[in-house]
């Protein structure tokens, strides 16, 4: 193998490793962090063709493990709003996403008499009320589906989140 071929192979491998590290560094999961450390430790190594084959095999083994963690995280994120869960998990600042418990029409959205942000959704012969929100992302008259994001709740505020489901008479 001549010097030029060796240089091209090392450049391609370095770019692959860099792209892998960069994309992996955007997701904060322990298994991904382990894969990032694995890739970084091999970034500065001088590779022979045998090393390249062994390293690429090891990278694919790590990626195979990482995809399981990423898949689980994506599935959890996508299904969180589809269940009966109204509040999502707290982020680092204590903010939680508020999900619609049902599909229907937003019959009220804004500020109530108590100066609280609120949303009311009519659906399935019930009215669903969400109060003490920190942000609203729907408007009166809008149609929502179960699991749609309708706003946020700031868990750091003194107010407690209020959710009520009452039957329409």
N, C-alpha and C positions, 0 to 999 in steps of 0.2 A: 504494500500500500504506500503510495507516494505521499509527500508532504501536503499537497493540495487536497487529496481525498481525505486525509486525516483531519485537516482543518475544516473542511465542509462538514464532515460527520460530527466533529466536536461543536461546531457552530449550530447545527440543527438540533443536537441534543441539548445544548445550552438554552436555545430558544424554547424548546419543548419544556424544559425544566422551569424556566422563567415564567412561561405562560401558566404552567400548573401551579407554581407557587403563588403567582399573582391572583389567580382565580380562587385558589383555596384560602388565601389570606382574607378574603372578603366574608367568609362564613366562620362564625365562632363556635365550633363544635370540637370537643376534645380530640376525637379521632382525626379530624381534619388537621388540627394543630400538630398532631403526631406525624401525619403525612407531610406537612409543610417542613417540619424539622428534618425528616428523612430526605426530602428533596434538597433542602438547603445544604445539608451535609455533603451531598454529592455534587453540588454546583461547582465547587472549586477544584475538584479532583481532575487529574490528567488521565484521560481514558485511552486504553488500548481497545482494539476491536472486541476482545473477549470481555473486557470491562463493560463496554457499551451494551453488549448482549445481556450480560448479567444484571446491569443496572436497569435497563429498560424492563426486563422481566420483573425485577423488584418493584419498580414504579407501578407497573400494571397490577401487581399483587396489592400494593397499598391503595391504588385507585379503586380496585375491586372492593376493598374493605370500606373505603370512604363513601362509595356510592350508597351503601346500605344506610349509613348515618344520614346522608343528605336526603335520601328517599323517605326515611322515617320522619325527618323534620318537615319536609314539604307536605307529606300526607297529613301530619298533625296540623300544620298551618291551614291547609285547605279544608279540613273537616271541622276545625274549631267553630267556625261560624255556622255550620250546617246542623248542629245539634241543638239541644235546648239551652246551651250556654248563651247567656246574654252578654256577659263581660268576658273579654279576652284576658290573657295573662298580662301582668304589669310589666312595662318596660323599665329600663334603668332609672327613668325619671318618675316612675310611679303612675304613668298614664296607661289607661286600659281602653281598648277598642270596645265600642258598644255595638252589638249585632242585633238585627231584627229577629225577634223570636218567631215571627210568622210573616208570611207574605200578605200584602194588602195595601190599602191607601193611607198615606200620611194625612190625617185629618186635622192635626195641629202640630206646628213646630215653631218654636220661638221662646219668648220669655213669659212666664206666668205671673200671677198677682204677687207671688212671693219673691219675684226677681230671680227666678231659677230658669235655666235653660231646660226645655223639655220637648219631648216628641210623643205624639199619640198616633198609633197605627190601628186602623180598623181592619180586622180580618178574622175569618173563621167564627163568626158570631161573637167575637170578643173585641174589646178595646184594650190595647196594650199601651201602658204609660211608662215612660222612661224620664226620670227627673234628676236634677242636680248634675247635669252633664256639663263638661267644660267646653265642648265644641259640638255643633250640630252640622251634619253633612247632608241633610235632606231638607226638602221644603214642603210646605202644605200643598196638597194636591198631587204630590209625586207618588208613584207606585213603587213598592219595594218587594223584594223576594226574601224568603226566610234565609237568614245568614248574611244579608247585605249589611255593610257597615253604615250605621246611621249617625255615628258621632264618636266622641271620646269622653272618658271620665277621668278626672285628675284625682288620684287616690291620696294626694298630699293635702287636699283641701279639708276643711273641718266638716264639710257636708258629707253625708252618706249617700251612696247611690240608691235611688228609689226605682223599683220596678213593680208594676202591678198589672195583673190580667183580670179584667172584670167582664162578666157576661153582659151582652147588650140585651136590654129588656124590650 
